[in-house]
Amino acid sequence: MLVYPKKVKKDVSRSINTLGFVDNDIPDNLNSSNIDREYIKVNDELTSLHRQINTINSQYEDTINNLSYSLDHAKKSEELKSNMAQGDKYFYLSGWVPESEVDKFKTLEDKYDNTILSTKDDQSVNQQPPTRLKNNKVFKPFEYLVNMYGAPSYDEVDPTPFFAITYMLLYGLMFGDLGQGLVFLALGFYISKKNKTYGALLKRIGISASVFGLMYGSFFGKEDLIPTLLIKPFDNVMTVLIASVVFGISLMVISYIIGIYNKVSKQHNIEEGIFGKEGLAGLMMMISFIIIVLNLVNKSPIPMPIGTVMLILSIIMMVFKQPIARKITGSKRLYDSNKSDYYIESSFSIIEALLSVFSNLVSFTRVGAFAINHVGLYMAFEVMANLAGGFWGGVILLLGNLLIIGLEGMIVFIQGLRLEFYEMFSKYYEGNGRLFRPISSKEN
């Protein structure tokens, strides 16, 4: 309702018309009793309509509840029809079926008239099969992170279990705190109500952070509230950094072994599996590099000559990988390109491989660095809190913990992915596959 002087009626009408406002005069016979009666009448009509709606809901409850599934089924049926060859009476449709469900699939021939089913083994078709991931409840949420890099090919090991275990270890090592880990765990339970995958990931990294928090004796940054079961990172800087590199070497060795298995056993590619920089030759180069470095600091149990021989042998294997591998496999073509171009390229690849080994090993020092930084960051807030004192000191500690949980928690999450994707996946995982996405009558 607008109230305005009569002399500005034209100006007001022009302004409010642009906003879609309808100017109606108040009827002369309008009074409060008429408004009340009209309100009661409309309210009775609404009540009657609600009763009718409730009656319809009770009568057709099953139909209404299944309506979304019916629409989904119709949508997927149309999707199937658009990808099939069809005539007036018959249609032809091909697709992939898991080996474990082939027998069940064949029963459809008896279930439907005028239906002919035939199956072929995946090795008899010139097409790479899709990959069906099968992981238990503990590892399954990490499929989401693996698929961010790429789906596993049919001819390589599903990296999810190894990724899940190592990622939880890396996160806990870098973000070990019992109190903050429990916050992640609680957030995981809350977020699971809206997104099961995100919630499950938060719960798992929360558990990992909590366990390592017990090892470090850290509770919301404080290191004097609970006993230390293993080590205090800030008081043992060199030990933590060396341990992180040793841990990284262990992960790299396992990554190389998985990569060799993928290339040699599953892909039948000995050229890369044995002689490539991500194969056996690359593993030998990394081990020889470690032996040489340890000898330089007088810490190696293995003599320098062994490391030197291994390094030279690995370089020879990489430089001559194509002719040697193709001689072994009986291939007539020894080089993909001009011979001189091949050896020039191979020489440069040796430099790349050596730099890669060095950078991979150094990258794992960030695991120890973040463990130390986690404590140091809290100590900075604690100093500020002590200077402020009283109520404001408590506020600073609270805000500091929130900042650590939010900002550092996210940074550690990203750094863990970086170590997995760049340092480890590069040794054993390509991720060039496509996931098996079956057409079903109900969304998972």
N, C-alpha and C positions, 0 to 999 in steps of 0.2 A: 504494500500500500504506500502510495506517495501522497504527501500533503504539501501543497504549494499555493502561492497567491494566484488568483485568477488572471492577473495581468501578465504573468509569464507562462501561461498555459501553452501558447504556440511554441515557445523556445524549449520548454520541457518535453512536449510531445515529440518535437523533431529529434531531440537527443535520445530519448528512450526508444523511439522507433528503430533506430539503428541497432539497438541491442535486442530487438525482438520482443519488446515489452508491449503488451496489449492494454490499452487504456479503456477501461469500462467504467461507466457511471454506476454508482450504488443505487439499486432499485429503491423507489419511494416507500414500498411496502415492506422493506427489509427491517426485521427487528431481531433481537437476541433469541427469542423463543423459536422463530423460524430456523435460525442457524442451528440451534440445539436439536430440533426435530430432524433436520437434514443430516446432521452428524450421526444421530442414532440410526437413521434409516440406512446410511452408507455403511456404518459399522456392522449392522445386521446382515447386509448383503455380503460384506467381506467374510464374516463368520460362516455364512452359508457356503460361500465358495471354498473356504478352507476345509469344511466338512466334505464337500464333493471331492476335493483333491485327495484328502486322506482316504476316502472310500476307494478312489481309483488306484491309489498306491497299494492298498491292501489287496485289491483284486488282482492287480498285475505286477506284484512285487518281484516275482522271478524274472518276468520279461524285462522290467526296468533295470534290475540289477545286472542282467546279462546284455543289456543294450550296447554297452561299450565294446564287449567282446564280439558281439554280432557285427558291429560296424568294422571292427578290426579284421574280422574274418572276411567280410565282404571286400575290404580294401586289399587284403593280401591275395584273395582269389583273383581280383582284377589284375594285380601285379603278376601273378602266375600266367594268366591268360595272355598278357602282353608279351610274354617271353616264350611262347610255345607256337609251334607250327600247327595250324588247324585248318580243317576243311569243313564240309557241311555236316559230317557225321562223326568224324574222328579227329583227334589231336595227338601230337607227339611232343613229349616233354622229357628233357634230360636234366640230371642234376647229380649231386654227390650225396651219398648215404654213408654214415659211419659203419665200419666193418662189424662192430658189435650189434648193429641193428639191421643187418642185411636180411637175416631170416625173418624178422618181423615185417620188413618191407615186402618180402616175397608173398606174404599171406594176403596182401591187397589184391592179388590176381584172383584169388578165390572169393574174395569179399564182393568184388564188383564185376558185373557181367561185361562181356566184350572188352576185356582188359588184358593186354599182353605186357609182361614185364621181362626185361633182360638186364643182366648186370655184367660189368666188366671190371677187371682188376685195375687198380690205379696205374700199374706199370704198362698196361696195354693201350693207354691213351696218351696223346701228345699234348698234355696239359698238366700243369702243376696242381695237385690237389690242394684244397683249402686246409687250414690247420685248425683242428679242434683241441682247445686247451682243456686239460683235465687236471685240476689242482685241488688239494684239500682246503678246508675252511680257513686254515691258518695262512696259506699262501695266496689264495684266490684274489683277495683285494689288490695284491701287487701286480696282477695282470693289467690293471689300468695303467700303472706307471710303465710297464714293459711295452704296452701298445702305444704309448706316447712316442717311443723311439721307432717302433714298427712291429708288425706282427711276425712271429717266427715262421720261417719257411718250413715246408713239409719235410725237408731233408736236413734239419738241424734240431738240436736238442732244445726243448722249451726251457728258457733261462729263468723262468719265474721262481722255482724253488731256491736256486742259488742266489738270485737277485734278492729275494725276500730275506733270506738269512743274513746275507752280507750287508744289505741296506739297514736292517734293524741294528746290527752290530756297529756299523759306521755312525748311525744317528746317536746311539747310546754313548759311544766313545766321545763324540763331539759335544753332546748335550746331556751329560750325566748329572741329573739332579732329581732327588726323590720327590720333593714337593712339587716342582714344576712339571715333572713327569706325570704325577697324579692329576694335575690340572688338565694336561692333554688327555689323559684317560677319561676324566669326567666329561670333557668337551666331546670326546669320541662317542660316548653313550648318548649325549644330547643330540649331536649332529646325525647319528644313525637313524633317528626318527624321520629325518628329512632326506638324507642321502646315505644309504648303507655303505657305499664304497668309501666315501670320504671319512665317515665315522669309523669304519673298520681300520683304515690306515692310521688315523689319529690314535686309536686305542693301542695299536701295535707299537707305534713309535713312543707312545706314552709309557707303555710297559718297559720298553728297552731303556728309555731315559731314567725310569725309576730304578731299575736293576743296577745300572751303572752309577746312579746317584748313591746307592748303598755302597758300591765299591769305592767311590770317591769320598764318602762320608759327607755329602752335600745335601742340605735341605733348605730350599729357597735361598740358595747362595751361602748360607751359614755352614761352616765346617766344624763347629764345636757343639752341635746339638745331637748328632748321632755318631756312633763309632765308624771309623774308616776300615773297611774290610780288605782293601787292596792297596791303594796309593792315593796321595793327594797331588793332583797334577801341578798345582802352582808351586809346591815345595820340591818338585822333582822334574824340573823342566827338561833337562837333557834326557833323562830316562824315558819320559813320555814321548819325546820327539823320536828317539831311536826306536822305541817300541812301535810307534805308528808306522815307521818305515819298514820294520820287520813284518808287521801285520800286512802292510801293502805288498811286500814281496810274496808273502804266502798267497794272497788273493790273486796276484799276477800269475804265479806258477799254476794255480788251479785254472785260471782263465785260459792260459796257453794250452793246458792239457785238454780242456773241453773243446777248444778251437781245433786242435789236432785231430781229436776224435770226430768232430763234425766234418772236417775236410777229407780225412782219409777214409773213415768207415762209412759215413752216411752219404758224402758227396763224391767219393772216389776221385779226389783231386790231390794226388801226391805232390804235384808241382807246388801248390801253396801250403799243403799240410805238412810237408817235410822240408821243403827248401825255401818257403816264403818267410817274410819278416814277421808274420803272425803265426808261423808254424814252428816246427822243431828247431829250425835254424835261428828263428827269433828268440826262442826260449834259451838256446845255447848262448846266444849273444848276451842276453840279460844276465845269465848266471856267470859268464866270463867277466862281464863288466863289474859285477858285485865282488868277484874274487880279486880282481885287479885293484879295485878301490880299497878293499879290506887289507890287502897286502901293503898298499901305500901307507896305511896308518898302522901297520904292524898288528892287525887284529884278525888275520885270516888263518884258519886251520889248514887251508889248502894252499900249496905252493904257487908262486907267481907263474912258473912255466906252464902249469896246467891251465890256468886262466888264459894265458897268452895263446896257447895251442887251440883252445876252444874258440877264442875270438877269431883267430885266423881261419879255422875250419868253418865257422858260421858265415864268415864273409865270402869264402869260396863257394859255399853252398848257395848263398843268395845271388852271387854274380852269375853263376853257371846253372841256375835253377831250371831254365827252360830246356837247354840241350840235354842235361843229365836226366831230368824227369821224362822227357820225351823219348830218350833212348831206352829208359826202363820200360815205358809203356808201349814201345814199338811204333811210335808215331813217325811218319816220314818227314814231316815238316818240323824242323828243330827250332825255328824262330818265327814269331808272329810278324816281325818287321825286318828291316835291313839289319844285318849282323852288327855293323859298326854302331848304328843307332841304338840297338839293344844293349850293347855293352856300355855305352855312354850313359844311358838311362839307368842301368844297373849300378853303375859306380855312384851316381848321385843318390840312388835309393839306399845305399849303405850309409851315407851321411845322415839321411833322414831317419833310418832305423836306429842309429846310435843316439841321435838327439831324442828320438821317441822314447827309448829305454831310459835315458837320463830324466826326461821330463815326467815320465810315468812314475818313477820311483820318488822323485822330489815332490810330486803332487800329493803323495800320501802324508807328507809332513803336516799338511793342513789339518789332518785328523787330530794330531797332538796339539797343534797351534790353537784350534778351536776349543779343545778341552781346557787349555790354560787360559785362553781369552774369556771363556765362560765365567771362570772364577774371578779373573781380573776385573771384568765389567761390573760384577756385583760389588766388589771391593770399592770401586769408584763411587758407587751410589751409597755404600755404607759410610765412607768418609764424609760425603756431603750431608748424610743424615745425622752423623755425630756433630757436625758443625752447626746444623740447624737446631738439633735437640728437640725434646718434647713432642708435641703433636705434629709439627711440621716434619720432624725427623721421621716419624712413622709414615707420613704421607709420601715422603721421598722414597723410602724403602718399598712401599706398595707400588708406586709408579715405576720404580726401577725394575721390580719383578715383572710387572706387566709388560714393560718394554722388552725385557729379556725374553719372555715367553713369546711375545708377538714378533718382534723384529729378528732377534737372533734365532728363534725357532724356525722362522721362514728361511733365513740365510743358510742354516745348517741343512734344512730340507733340500735346498737347491744345490748346496755343495756335495751332499750325498749323491744326488742324481748325477752331478758332473763326474764324480769319481766312477760311478757305475757306467755311464754312457761313454765317456771319452777314454778312460784308462782301461776299463775291463771289457766292455762290449766290443771295442775295437779289436780285441784279440780273439773273440770266439762267437760273435753274434752279428749277423747282417740285418735281420729284420725286414727282409724283402718279401715276406709271405702275405697271405690274405686269410683272414679269419673265416671259419665255417659259421655262416649265419643262416641257420635253418628257418624255413617258413613254418610258423606254428600258428595255432589258432588263438594263442594267448601270449601276450608280451611277458618276457621274463622280468 
